[in-house]
Amino acid sequence: MPWREQDRNPAYDRGWKPARLACLRRAGWRCQIRAPGCTGKAVTVDHVLGIKADPEHRHLQAACQRCHDEKTKGEAARGRRRRPPGDPECTPRTNWD
């Protein structure tokens, strides 16, 4: 059985399934991201602001699997670039003149 995010993440609570279905219905089961290579048929739902910023599932958009994967990959890459690079250099606080 494949691992799914909603099986482990408590943010995907009881409210997730109705919110997901409502989003797909509002979009007419069509992808709203429409990135290059889009298949057009929405099969998944994306948290526009990310799940941590939107645990109530209020900012959702329907997406095809390809667009959702590309968006998620881009967000992960940007997150990795923002991390501080290691420990800061040691700077003495005392002036020994």
GIKANOR-V380805 format. One record per residue. N is the residue number from 1. RES is the residue in three letters. NEAR is the number of other C-alpha atoms within 10 Angstrom. Layout:
# GIKANOR-V380805
[[N:RES:NEAR] [N:RES:NEAR]]
This chain:
# GIKANOR-V380805
[[1:MET:3] [2:PRO:3] [3:TRP:7] [4:ARG:8] [5:GLU:9] [6:GLN:12] [7:ASP:10] [8:ARG:9] [9:ASN:10] [10:PRO:10] [11:ALA:17] [12:TYR:16] [13:ASP:13] [14:ARG:9] [15:GLY:12] [16:TRP:16] [17:LYS:13] [18:PRO:10] [19:ALA:17] [20:ARG:19] [21:LEU:15] [22:ALA:14] [23:CYS:22] [24:LEU:21] [25:ARG:13] [26:ARG:11] [27:ALA:15] [28:GLY:13] [29:TRP:18] [30:ARG:20] [31:CYS:25] [32:GLN:21] [33:ILE:18] [34:ARG:15] [35:ALA:16] [36:PRO:9] [37:GLY:8] [38:CYS:17] [39:THR:15] [40:GLY:18] [41:LYS:16] [42:ALA:24] [43:VAL:15] [44:THR:20] [45:VAL:20] [46:ASP:24] [47:HIS:19] [48:VAL:15] [49:LEU:13] [50:GLY:14] [51:ILE:16] [52:LYS:10] [53:ALA:11] [54:ASP:14] [55:PRO:17] [56:GLU:14] [57:HIS:24] [58:ARG:14] [59:HIS:16] [60:LEU:20] [61:GLN:21] [62:ALA:29] [63:ALA:29] [64:CYS:23] [65:GLN:19] [66:ARG:22] [67:CYS:24] [68:HIS:24] [69:ASP:13] [70:GLU:13] [71:LYS:17] [72:THR:15] [73:LYS:12] [74:GLY:12] [75:GLU:12] [76:ALA:11] [77:ALA:11] [78:ARG:11] [79:GLY:10] [80:ARG:10] [81:ARG:9] [82:ARG:8] [83:ARG:8] [84:PRO:8] [85:PRO:7] [86:GLY:6] [87:ASP:6] [88:PRO:7] [89:GLU:6] [90:CYS:6] [91:THR:6] [92:PRO:7] [93:ARG:6] [94:THR:6] [95:ASN:5] [96:TRP:5] [97:ASP:3]]
